[in-house]
Amino acid sequence: MAEKYGDQEFLEFTVKSLVDNPSDVKVSRAVDEMGVLLTLKLNPADMGKIIGRSGNTAKAIRTLLRVVGMKNHARVNLKIEEPEGSTRPPRSGGASGMDQVMEDLKL
């Protein structure tokens, strides 16, 4: 069985407490020169609960992980993996949001 770390256990406990499908929550942990990266995978139906309105829930979880990381003298980052079949449009690399709006208004 893979070794569990405090930051990983904290994230799993927190997320499983918030979602409807706790058995689908998977957290992987990687360490490199930038610090600790926790990658979160969950049921697509639970994405909204973890992201929250305007991303506020995800921001709060990231803030708490930074506090846990400071306790362990490590920088902890969270990546939330987008599930397969997501309907969210991809981020545009070059065009700004205003450019897209202007393009959409052209008849």
Backbone as XML, in Angstrom:
<?xml version="1.0"?>
<chain id="A" units="angstrom">
  <residue number="1" name="MET">
    <atom name="N" x="0.839" y="-1.181" z="0.000"/>
    <atom name="CA" x="0.000" y="0.000" z="0.000"/>
    <atom name="C" x="0.884" y="1.244" z="0.000"/>
  </residue>
  <residue number="2" name="ALA">
    <atom name="N" x="0.484" y="2.261" z="-0.721"/>
    <atom name="CA" x="1.263" y="3.488" z="-0.810"/>
    <atom name="C" x="1.255" y="4.225" z="0.530"/>
  </residue>
  <residue number="3" name="GLU">
    <atom name="N" x="2.381" y="4.848" z="0.818"/>
    <atom name="CA" x="2.498" y="5.592" z="2.066"/>
    <atom name="C" x="1.660" y="6.865" z="1.989"/>
  </residue>
  <residue number="4" name="LYS">
    <atom name="N" x="0.958" y="7.175" z="3.064"/>
    <atom name="CA" x="0.123" y="8.377" z="3.131"/>
    <atom name="C" x="0.862" y="9.451" z="3.910"/>
  </residue>
  <residue number="5" name="TYR">
    <atom name="N" x="0.720" y="10.685" z="3.473"/>
    <atom name="CA" x="1.321" y="11.830" z="4.134"/>
    <atom name="C" x="0.220" y="12.703" z="4.705"/>
  </residue>
  <residue number="6" name="GLY">
    <atom name="N" x="0.547" y="13.551" z="5.666"/>
    <atom name="CA" x="-0.442" y="14.386" z="6.341"/>
    <atom name="C" x="-1.223" y="15.272" z="5.392"/>
  </residue>
  <residue number="7" name="ASP">
    <atom name="N" x="-0.527" y="15.881" z="4.427"/>
    <atom name="CA" x="-1.224" y="16.756" z="3.490"/>
    <atom name="C" x="-2.175" y="15.978" z="2.593"/>
  </residue>
  <residue number="8" name="GLN">
    <atom name="N" x="-1.769" y="14.800" z="2.182"/>
    <atom name="CA" x="-2.609" y="13.952" z="1.329"/>
    <atom name="C" x="-3.834" y="13.456" z="2.110"/>
  </residue>
  <residue number="9" name="GLU">
    <atom name="N" x="-3.631" y="13.018" z="3.336"/>
    <atom name="CA" x="-4.750" y="12.557" z="4.167"/>
    <atom name="C" x="-5.722" y="13.691" z="4.454"/>
  </residue>
  <residue number="10" name="PHE">
    <atom name="N" x="-5.187" y="14.880" z="4.712"/>
    <atom name="CA" x="-6.031" y="16.044" z="4.984"/>
    <atom name="C" x="-6.913" y="16.352" z="3.774"/>
  </residue>
  <residue number="11" name="LEU">
    <atom name="N" x="-6.323" y="16.364" z="2.581"/>
    <atom name="CA" x="-7.083" y="16.657" z="1.373"/>
    <atom name="C" x="-8.159" y="15.599" z="1.134"/>
  </residue>
  <residue number="12" name="GLU">
    <atom name="N" x="-7.798" y="14.332" z="1.268"/>
    <atom name="CA" x="-8.782" y="13.261" z="1.075"/>
    <atom name="C" x="-9.941" y="13.401" z="2.053"/>
  </residue>
  <residue number="13" name="PHE">
    <atom name="N" x="-9.648" y="13.620" z="3.317"/>
    <atom name="CA" x="-10.697" y="13.751" z="4.328"/>
    <atom name="C" x="-11.611" y="14.933" z="4.017"/>
  </residue>
  <residue number="14" name="THR">
    <atom name="N" x="-11.014" y="16.069" z="3.680"/>
    <atom name="CA" x="-11.786" y="17.280" z="3.410"/>
    <atom name="C" x="-12.692" y="17.097" z="2.208"/>
  </residue>
  <residue number="15" name="VAL">
    <atom name="N" x="-12.133" y="16.592" z="1.118"/>
    <atom name="CA" x="-12.909" y="16.448" z="-0.115"/>
    <atom name="C" x="-13.992" y="15.385" z="0.045"/>
  </residue>
  <residue number="16" name="LYS">
    <atom name="N" x="-13.656" y="14.268" z="0.657"/>
    <atom name="CA" x="-14.654" y="13.204" z="0.857"/>
    <atom name="C" x="-15.814" y="13.685" z="1.720"/>
  </residue>
  <residue number="17" name="SER">
    <atom name="N" x="-15.564" y="14.635" z="2.608"/>
    <atom name="CA" x="-16.623" y="15.190" z="3.453"/>
    <atom name="C" x="-17.566" y="16.091" z="2.673"/>
  </residue>
  <residue number="18" name="LEU">
    <atom name="N" x="-17.102" y="16.624" z="1.527"/>
    <atom name="CA" x="-17.894" y="17.574" z="0.754"/>
    <atom name="C" x="-18.681" y="16.960" z="-0.402"/>
  </residue>
  <residue number="19" name="VAL">
    <atom name="N" x="-18.256" y="15.815" z="-0.902"/>
    <atom name="CA" x="-18.836" y="15.279" z="-2.138"/>
    <atom name="C" x="-19.910" y="14.224" z="-1.872"/>
  </residue>
  <residue number="20" name="ASP">
    <atom name="N" x="-20.683" y="13.925" z="-2.923"/>
    <atom name="CA" x="-21.712" y="12.888" z="-2.845"/>
    <atom name="C" x="-21.157" y="11.495" z="-3.129"/>
  </residue>
  <residue number="21" name="ASN">
    <atom name="N" x="-20.005" y="11.432" z="-3.806"/>
    <atom name="CA" x="-19.400" y="10.151" z="-4.193"/>
    <atom name="C" x="-17.990" y="10.037" z="-3.617"/>
  </residue>
  <residue number="22" name="PRO">
    <atom name="N" x="-17.872" y="9.862" z="-2.296"/>
    <atom name="CA" x="-16.537" y="9.843" z="-1.689"/>
    <atom name="C" x="-15.654" y="8.689" z="-2.156"/>
  </residue>
  <residue number="23" name="SER">
    <atom name="N" x="-16.256" y="7.602" z="-2.595"/>
    <atom name="CA" x="-15.443" y="6.469" z="-3.049"/>
    <atom name="C" x="-14.716" y="6.767" z="-4.365"/>
  </residue>
  <residue number="24" name="ASP">
    <atom name="N" x="-15.147" y="7.784" z="-5.098"/>
    <atom name="CA" x="-14.509" y="8.158" z="-6.361"/>
    <atom name="C" x="-13.351" y="9.138" z="-6.175"/>
  </residue>
  <residue number="25" name="VAL">
    <atom name="N" x="-13.119" y="9.602" z="-4.961"/>
    <atom name="CA" x="-12.050" y="10.581" z="-4.706"/>
    <atom name="C" x="-10.707" y="9.868" z="-4.689"/>
  </residue>
  <residue number="26" name="LYS">
    <atom name="N" x="-9.781" y="10.356" z="-5.518"/>
    <atom name="CA" x="-8.423" y="9.813" z="-5.586"/>
    <atom name="C" x="-7.442" y="10.977" z="-5.508"/>
  </residue>
  <residue number="27" name="VAL">
    <atom name="N" x="-6.457" y="10.845" z="-4.647"/>
    <atom name="CA" x="-5.438" y="11.883" z="-4.495"/>
    <atom name="C" x="-4.074" y="11.241" z="-4.730"/>
  </residue>
  <residue number="28" name="SER">
    <atom name="N" x="-3.319" y="11.816" z="-5.662"/>
    <atom name="CA" x="-1.942" y="11.364" z="-5.867"/>
    <atom name="C" x="-1.007" y="12.477" z="-5.431"/>
  </residue>
  <residue number="29" name="ARG">
    <atom name="N" x="0.191" y="12.083" z="-5.029"/>
    <atom name="CA" x="1.150" y="13.035" z="-4.471"/>
    <atom name="C" x="2.479" y="12.895" z="-5.186"/>
  </residue>
  <residue number="30" name="ALA">
    <atom name="N" x="3.040" y="14.032" z="-5.604"/>
    <atom name="CA" x="4.347" y="14.047" z="-6.253"/>
    <atom name="C" x="5.184" y="15.145" z="-5.612"/>
  </residue>
  <residue number="31" name="VAL">
    <atom name="N" x="6.470" y="14.877" z="-5.437"/>
    <atom name="CA" x="7.386" y="15.845" z="-4.843"/>
    <atom name="C" x="8.492" y="16.138" z="-5.843"/>
  </residue>
  <residue number="32" name="ASP">
    <atom name="N" x="8.770" y="17.439" z="-6.043"/>
    <atom name="CA" x="9.888" y="17.843" z="-6.892"/>
    <atom name="C" x="10.529" y="19.086" z="-6.293"/>
  </residue>
  <residue number="33" name="GLU">
    <atom name="N" x="11.376" y="19.753" z="-7.062"/>
    <atom name="CA" x="12.082" y="20.926" z="-6.535"/>
    <atom name="C" x="11.151" y="22.091" z="-6.232"/>
  </residue>
  <residue number="34" name="MET">
    <atom name="N" x="9.951" y="22.092" z="-6.814"/>
    <atom name="CA" x="8.969" y="23.158" z="-6.567"/>
    <atom name="C" x="8.143" y="22.906" z="-5.314"/>
  </residue>
  <residue number="35" name="GLY">
    <atom name="N" x="8.193" y="21.710" z="-4.779"/>
    <atom name="CA" x="7.426" y="21.375" z="-3.586"/>
    <atom name="C" x="6.573" y="20.146" z="-3.810"/>
  </residue>
  <residue number="36" name="VAL">
    <atom name="N" x="5.440" y="20.095" z="-3.140"/>
    <atom name="CA" x="4.523" y="18.953" z="-3.203"/>
    <atom name="C" x="3.363" y="19.314" z="-4.126"/>
  </residue>
  <residue number="37" name="LEU">
    <atom name="N" x="3.040" y="18.408" z="-5.032"/>
    <atom name="CA" x="1.881" y="18.587" z="-5.897"/>
    <atom name="C" x="0.882" y="17.480" z="-5.595"/>
  </residue>
  <residue number="38" name="LEU">
    <atom name="N" x="-0.300" y="17.884" z="-5.124"/>
    <atom name="CA" x="-1.390" y="16.939" z="-4.894"/>
    <atom name="C" x="-2.342" y="17.048" z="-6.062"/>
  </residue>
  <residue number="39" name="THR">
    <atom name="N" x="-2.628" y="15.929" z="-6.698"/>
    <atom name="CA" x="-3.542" y="15.895" z="-7.832"/>
    <atom name="C" x="-4.824" y="15.205" z="-7.393"/>
  </residue>
  <residue number="40" name="LEU">
    <atom name="N" x="-5.940" y="15.894" z="-7.593"/>
    <atom name="CA" x="-7.240" y="15.413" z="-7.136"/>
    <atom name="C" x="-8.073" y="14.953" z="-8.324"/>
  </residue>
  <residue number="41" name="LYS">
    <atom name="N" x="-8.567" y="13.721" z="-8.248"/>
    <atom name="CA" x="-9.503" y="13.197" z="-9.239"/>
    <atom name="C" x="-10.787" y="12.859" z="-8.496"/>
  </residue>
  <residue number="42" name="LEU">
    <atom name="N" x="-11.923" y="13.221" z="-9.095"/>
    <atom name="CA" x="-13.196" y="12.916" z="-8.460"/>
    <atom name="C" x="-14.280" y="12.729" z="-9.502"/>
  </residue>
  <residue number="43" name="ASN">
    <atom name="N" x="-15.437" y="12.323" z="-9.045"/>
    <atom name="CA" x="-16.585" y="12.096" z="-9.912"/>
    <atom name="C" x="-16.978" y="13.409" z="-10.583"/>
  </residue>
  <residue number="44" name="PRO">
    <atom name="N" x="-17.259" y="13.396" z="-11.898"/>
    <atom name="CA" x="-17.647" y="14.633" z="-12.591"/>
    <atom name="C" x="-18.846" y="15.339" z="-11.956"/>
  </residue>
  <residue number="45" name="ALA">
    <atom name="N" x="-19.749" y="14.586" z="-11.355"/>
    <atom name="CA" x="-20.931" y="15.188" z="-10.729"/>
    <atom name="C" x="-20.569" y="16.005" z="-9.491"/>
  </residue>
  <residue number="46" name="ASP">
    <atom name="N" x="-19.383" y="15.766" z="-8.924"/>
    <atom name="CA" x="-18.967" y="16.465" z="-7.710"/>
    <atom name="C" x="-18.060" y="17.664" z="-7.981"/>
  </residue>
  <residue number="47" name="MET">
    <atom name="N" x="-17.730" y="17.923" z="-9.228"/>
    <atom name="CA" x="-16.804" y="19.013" z="-9.547"/>
    <atom name="C" x="-17.305" y="20.357" z="-9.014"/>
  </residue>
  <residue number="48" name="GLY">
    <atom name="N" x="-18.580" y="20.643" z="-9.192"/>
    <atom name="CA" x="-19.133" y="21.918" z="-8.746"/>
    <atom name="C" x="-19.013" y="22.115" z="-7.245"/>
  </residue>
  <residue number="49" name="LYS">
    <atom name="N" x="-19.136" y="21.038" z="-6.488"/>
    <atom name="CA" x="-19.033" y="21.134" z="-5.034"/>
    <atom name="C" x="-17.611" y="21.485" z="-4.604"/>
  </residue>
  <residue number="50" name="ILE">
    <atom name="N" x="-16.634" y="20.974" z="-5.322"/>
    <atom name="CA" x="-15.245" y="21.215" z="-4.955"/>
    <atom name="C" x="-14.759" y="22.562" z="-5.493"/>
  </residue>
  <residue number="51" name="ILE">
    <atom name="N" x="-15.188" y="22.945" z="-6.681"/>
    <atom name="CA" x="-14.782" y="24.232" z="-7.236"/>
    <atom name="C" x="-15.495" y="25.354" z="-6.475"/>
  </residue>
  <residue number="52" name="GLY">
    <atom name="N" x="-16.793" y="25.218" z="-6.287"/>
    <atom name="CA" x="-17.554" y="26.235" z="-5.565"/>
    <atom name="C" x="-17.886" y="27.423" z="-6.444"/>
  </residue>
  <residue number="53" name="ARG">
    <atom name="N" x="-18.715" y="28.296" z="-5.931"/>
    <atom name="CA" x="-19.110" y="29.497" z="-6.662"/>
    <atom name="C" x="-17.898" y="30.397" z="-6.830"/>
  </residue>
  <residue number="54" name="SER">
    <atom name="N" x="-17.604" y="30.748" z="-8.058"/>
    <atom name="CA" x="-16.448" y="31.579" z="-8.419"/>
    <atom name="C" x="-15.129" y="30.975" z="-7.949"/>
  </residue>
  <residue number="55" name="GLY">
    <atom name="N" x="-15.100" y="29.674" z="-7.732"/>
    <atom name="CA" x="-13.871" y="29.003" z="-7.316"/>
    <atom name="C" x="-13.518" y="29.186" z="-5.853"/>
  </residue>
  <residue number="56" name="ASN">
    <atom name="N" x="-14.464" y="29.668" z="-5.062"/>
    <atom name="CA" x="-14.160" y="29.980" z="-3.667"/>
    <atom name="C" x="-13.840" y="28.753" z="-2.824"/>
  </residue>
  <residue number="57" name="THR">
    <atom name="N" x="-14.518" y="27.637" z="-3.056"/>
    <atom name="CA" x="-14.229" y="26.434" z="-2.276"/>
    <atom name="C" x="-12.839" y="25.916" z="-2.596"/>
  </residue>
  <residue number="58" name="ALA">
    <atom name="N" x="-12.493" y="25.878" z="-3.883"/>
    <atom name="CA" x="-11.155" y="25.429" z="-4.275"/>
    <atom name="C" x="-10.079" y="26.346" z="-3.697"/>
  </residue>
  <residue number="59" name="LYS">
    <atom name="N" x="-10.321" y="27.651" z="-3.693"/>
    <atom name="CA" x="-9.357" y="28.596" z="-3.108"/>
    <atom name="C" x="-9.179" y="28.328" z="-1.625"/>
  </residue>
  <residue number="60" name="ALA">
    <atom name="N" x="-10.271" y="28.061" z="-0.923"/>
    <atom name="CA" x="-10.199" y="27.791" z="0.514"/>
    <atom name="C" x="-9.420" y="26.506" z="0.784"/>
  </residue>
  <residue number="61" name="ILE">
    <atom name="N" x="-9.652" y="25.478" z="-0.010"/>
    <atom name="CA" x="-8.916" y="24.211" z="0.160"/>
    <atom name="C" x="-7.431" y="24.445" z="-0.091"/>
  </residue>
  <residue number="62" name="ARG">
    <atom name="N" x="-7.098" y="25.211" z="-1.126"/>
    <atom name="CA" x="-5.687" y="25.510" z="-1.420"/>
    <atom name="C" x="-5.040" y="26.296" z="-0.269"/>
  </residue>
  <residue number="63" name="THR">
    <atom name="N" x="-5.783" y="27.227" z="0.314"/>
    <atom name="CA" x="-5.254" y="27.997" z="1.440"/>
    <atom name="C" x="-4.970" y="27.084" z="2.627"/>
  </residue>
  <residue number="64" name="LEU">
    <atom name="N" x="-5.899" y="26.188" z="2.926"/>
    <atom name="CA" x="-5.694" y="25.252" z="4.032"/>
    <atom name="C" x="-4.508" y="24.323" z="3.764"/>
  </residue>
  <residue number="65" name="LEU">
    <atom name="N" x="-4.330" y="23.911" z="2.514"/>
    <atom name="CA" x="-3.186" y="23.059" z="2.181"/>
    <atom name="C" x="-1.870" y="23.813" z="2.351"/>
  </residue>
  <residue number="66" name="ARG">
    <atom name="N" x="-1.866" y="25.114" z="2.066"/>
    <atom name="CA" x="-0.655" y="25.907" z="2.285"/>
    <atom name="C" x="-0.306" y="25.951" z="3.772"/>
  </residue>
  <residue number="67" name="VAL">
    <atom name="N" x="-1.338" y="26.053" z="4.621"/>
    <atom name="CA" x="-1.111" y="26.058" z="6.067"/>
    <atom name="C" x="-0.545" y="24.710" z="6.518"/>
  </residue>
  <residue number="68" name="VAL">
    <atom name="N" x="-1.117" y="23.618" z="6.019"/>
    <atom name="CA" x="-0.606" y="22.287" z="6.341"/>
    <atom name="C" x="0.843" y="22.166" z="5.864"/>
  </residue>
  <residue number="69" name="GLY">
    <atom name="N" x="1.125" y="22.693" z="4.680"/>
    <atom name="CA" x="2.484" y="22.647" z="4.140"/>
    <atom name="C" x="3.468" y="23.444" z="4.982"/>
  </residue>
  <residue number="70" name="MET">
    <atom name="N" x="3.047" y="24.614" z="5.456"/>
    <atom name="CA" x="3.946" y="25.428" z="6.292"/>
    <atom name="C" x="4.320" y="24.686" z="7.571"/>
  </residue>
  <residue number="71" name="LYS">
    <atom name="N" x="3.359" y="23.957" z="8.108"/>
    <atom name="CA" x="3.620" y="23.179" z="9.318"/>
    <atom name="C" x="4.716" y="22.141" z="9.063"/>
  </residue>
  <residue number="72" name="ASN">
    <atom name="N" x="4.743" y="21.601" z="7.848"/>
    <atom name="CA" x="5.718" y="20.574" z="7.479"/>
    <atom name="C" x="6.890" y="21.135" z="6.683"/>
  </residue>
  <residue number="73" name="HIS">
    <atom name="N" x="7.005" y="22.471" z="6.626"/>
    <atom name="CA" x="8.091" y="23.141" z="5.895"/>
    <atom name="C" x="8.137" y="22.722" z="4.433"/>
  </residue>
  <residue number="74" name="ALA">
    <atom name="N" x="6.967" y="22.696" z="3.796"/>
    <atom name="CA" x="6.884" y="22.321" z="2.382"/>
    <atom name="C" x="5.864" y="23.209" z="1.688"/>
  </residue>
  <residue number="75" name="ARG">
    <atom name="N" x="6.068" y="23.405" z="0.415"/>
    <atom name="CA" x="5.108" y="24.158" z="-0.389"/>
    <atom name="C" x="4.159" y="23.136" z="-1.027"/>
  </residue>
  <residue number="76" name="VAL">
    <atom name="N" x="2.872" y="23.262" z="-0.740"/>
    <atom name="CA" x="1.884" y="22.300" z="-1.226"/>
    <atom name="C" x="0.976" y="22.986" z="-2.241"/>
  </residue>
  <residue number="77" name="ASN">
    <atom name="N" x="0.865" y="22.385" z="-3.420"/>
    <atom name="CA" x="-0.013" y="22.891" z="-4.473"/>
    <atom name="C" x="-1.059" y="21.838" z="-4.798"/>
  </residue>
  <residue number="78" name="LEU">
    <atom name="N" x="-2.213" y="22.301" z="-5.249"/>
    <atom name="CA" x="-3.320" y="21.405" z="-5.592"/>
    <atom name="C" x="-3.677" y="21.565" z="-7.054"/>
  </residue>
  <residue number="79" name="LYS">
    <atom name="N" x="-3.775" y="20.435" z="-7.739"/>
    <atom name="CA" x="-4.258" y="20.405" z="-9.115"/>
    <atom name="C" x="-5.534" y="19.566" z="-9.120"/>
  </residue>
  <residue number="80" name="ILE">
    <atom name="N" x="-6.613" y="20.158" z="-9.614"/>
    <atom name="CA" x="-7.878" y="19.436" z="-9.719"/>
    <atom name="C" x="-8.017" y="18.997" z="-11.171"/>
  </residue>
  <residue number="81" name="GLU">
    <atom name="N" x="-7.990" y="17.690" z="-11.394"/>
    <atom name="CA" x="-8.064" y="17.179" z="-12.759"/>
    <atom name="C" x="-9.475" y="17.297" z="-13.300"/>
  </residue>
  <residue number="82" name="GLU">
    <atom name="N" x="-9.560" y="17.787" z="-14.517"/>
    <atom name="CA" x="-10.851" y="17.908" z="-15.174"/>
    <atom name="C" x="-11.266" y="16.522" z="-15.669"/>
  </residue>
  <residue number="83" name="PRO">
    <atom name="N" x="-12.474" y="16.086" z="-15.350"/>
    <atom name="CA" x="-12.891" y="14.735" z="-15.721"/>
    <atom name="C" x="-13.139" y="14.602" z="-17.218"/>
  </residue>
  <residue number="84" name="GLU">
    <atom name="N" x="-13.085" y="13.361" z="-17.699"/>
    <atom name="CA" x="-13.379" y="13.063" z="-19.100"/>
    <atom name="C" x="-14.804" y="13.485" z="-19.412"/>
  </residue>
  <residue number="85" name="GLY">
    <atom name="N" x="-15.023" y="14.004" z="-20.608"/>
    <atom name="CA" x="-16.352" y="14.385" z="-21.027"/>
    <atom name="C" x="-16.812" y="15.714" z="-20.461"/>
  </residue>
  <residue number="86" name="SER">
    <atom name="N" x="-15.896" y="16.524" z="-19.977"/>
    <atom name="CA" x="-16.260" y="17.819" z="-19.420"/>
    <atom name="C" x="-16.832" y="18.716" z="-20.509"/>
  </residue>
  <residue number="87" name="THR">
    <atom name="N" x="-17.807" y="19.522" z="-20.144"/>
    <atom name="CA" x="-18.436" y="20.411" z="-21.124"/>
    <atom name="C" x="-17.892" y="21.826" z="-21.034"/>
  </residue>
  <residue number="88" name="ARG">
    <atom name="N" x="-16.946" y="22.074" z="-20.144"/>
    <atom name="CA" x="-16.359" y="23.403" z="-20.016"/>
    <atom name="C" x="-15.505" y="23.671" z="-21.242"/>
  </residue>
  <residue number="89" name="PRO">
    <atom name="N" x="-15.669" y="24.854" z="-21.868"/>
    <atom name="CA" x="-14.859" y="25.157" z="-23.041"/>
    <atom name="C" x="-13.396" y="25.304" z="-22.652"/>
  </residue>
  <residue number="90" name="PRO">
    <atom name="N" x="-12.483" y="24.900" z="-23.525"/>
    <atom name="CA" x="-11.059" y="25.020" z="-23.194"/>
    <atom name="C" x="-10.641" y="26.477" z="-23.108"/>
  </residue>
  <residue number="91" name="ARG">
    <atom name="N" x="-9.624" y="26.728" z="-22.317"/>
    <atom name="CA" x="-9.097" y="28.088" z="-22.198"/>
    <atom name="C" x="-8.406" y="28.464" z="-23.496"/>
  </residue>
  <residue number="92" name="SER">
    <atom name="N" x="-8.644" y="29.694" z="-23.931"/>
    <atom name="CA" x="-7.988" y="30.140" z="-25.152"/>
    <atom name="C" x="-6.601" y="30.637" z="-24.796"/>
  </residue>
  <residue number="93" name="GLY">
    <atom name="N" x="-5.621" y="30.245" z="-25.611"/>
    <atom name="CA" x="-4.248" y="30.617" z="-25.330"/>
    <atom name="C" x="-3.944" y="32.052" z="-25.687"/>
  </residue>
  <residue number="94" name="GLY">
    <atom name="N" x="-4.404" y="32.515" z="-26.859"/>
    <atom name="CA" x="-4.006" y="33.833" z="-27.304"/>
    <atom name="C" x="-5.073" y="34.891" z="-27.156"/>
  </residue>
  <residue number="95" name="ALA">
    <atom name="N" x="-6.298" y="34.577" z="-27.507"/>
    <atom name="CA" x="-7.362" y="35.590" z="-27.511"/>
    <atom name="C" x="-7.860" y="35.862" z="-26.100"/>
  </residue>
  <residue number="96" name="SER">
    <atom name="N" x="-8.120" y="37.124" z="-25.832"/>
    <atom name="CA" x="-8.657" y="37.472" z="-24.524"/>
    <atom name="C" x="-10.156" y="37.211" z="-24.510"/>
  </residue>
  <residue number="97" name="GLY">
    <atom name="N" x="-10.753" y="37.277" z="-23.348"/>
    <atom name="CA" x="-12.192" y="37.089" z="-23.228"/>
    <atom name="C" x="-12.962" y="38.120" z="-24.028"/>
  </residue>
  <residue number="98" name="MET">
    <atom name="N" x="-12.485" y="39.364" z="-24.044"/>
    <atom name="CA" x="-13.150" y="40.427" z="-24.793"/>
    <atom name="C" x="-13.086" y="40.144" z="-26.294"/>
  </residue>
  <residue number="99" name="ASP">
    <atom name="N" x="-11.969" y="39.624" z="-26.787"/>
    <atom name="CA" x="-11.866" y="39.273" z="-28.201"/>
    <atom name="C" x="-12.920" y="38.227" z="-28.571"/>
  </residue>
  <residue number="100" name="GLN">
    <atom name="N" x="-13.102" y="37.259" z="-27.679"/>
    <atom name="CA" x="-14.088" y="36.208" z="-27.934"/>
    <atom name="C" x="-15.491" y="36.775" z="-27.956"/>
  </residue>
  <residue number="101" name="VAL">
    <atom name="N" x="-15.791" y="37.690" z="-27.049"/>
    <atom name="CA" x="-17.116" y="38.323" z="-27.000"/>
    <atom name="C" x="-17.367" y="39.088" z="-28.302"/>
  </residue>
  <residue number="102" name="MET">
    <atom name="N" x="-16.392" y="39.837" z="-28.759"/>
    <atom name="CA" x="-16.531" y="40.608" z="-30.012"/>
    <atom name="C" x="-16.745" y="39.663" z="-31.191"/>
  </residue>
  <residue number="103" name="GLU">
    <atom name="N" x="-16.041" y="38.544" z="-31.195"/>
    <atom name="CA" x="-16.195" y="37.565" z="-32.282"/>
    <atom name="C" x="-17.600" y="36.964" z="-32.251"/>
  </residue>
  <residue number="104" name="ASP">
    <atom name="N" x="-18.108" y="36.689" z="-31.064"/>
    <atom name="CA" x="-19.442" y="36.112" z="-30.928"/>
    <atom name="C" x="-20.536" y="37.075" z="-31.352"/>
  </residue>
  <residue number="105" name="LEU">
    <atom name="N" x="-20.286" y="38.395" z="-31.227"/>
    <atom name="CA" x="-21.300" y="39.386" z="-31.570"/>
    <atom name="C" x="-21.407" y="39.621" z="-33.075"/>
  </residue>
  <residue number="106" name="LYS">
    <atom name="N" x="-20.408" y="39.203" z="-33.816"/>
    <atom name="CA" x="-20.462" y="39.396" z="-35.267"/>
    <atom name="C" x="-21.569" y="38.529" z="-35.844"/>
  </residue>
  <residue number="107" name="LEU">
    <atom name="N" x="-22.415" y="39.143" z="-36.664"/>
    <atom name="CA" x="-23.549" y="38.415" z="-37.225"/>
    <atom name="C" x="-23.241" y="37.877" z="-38.594"/>
  </residue>
</chain>
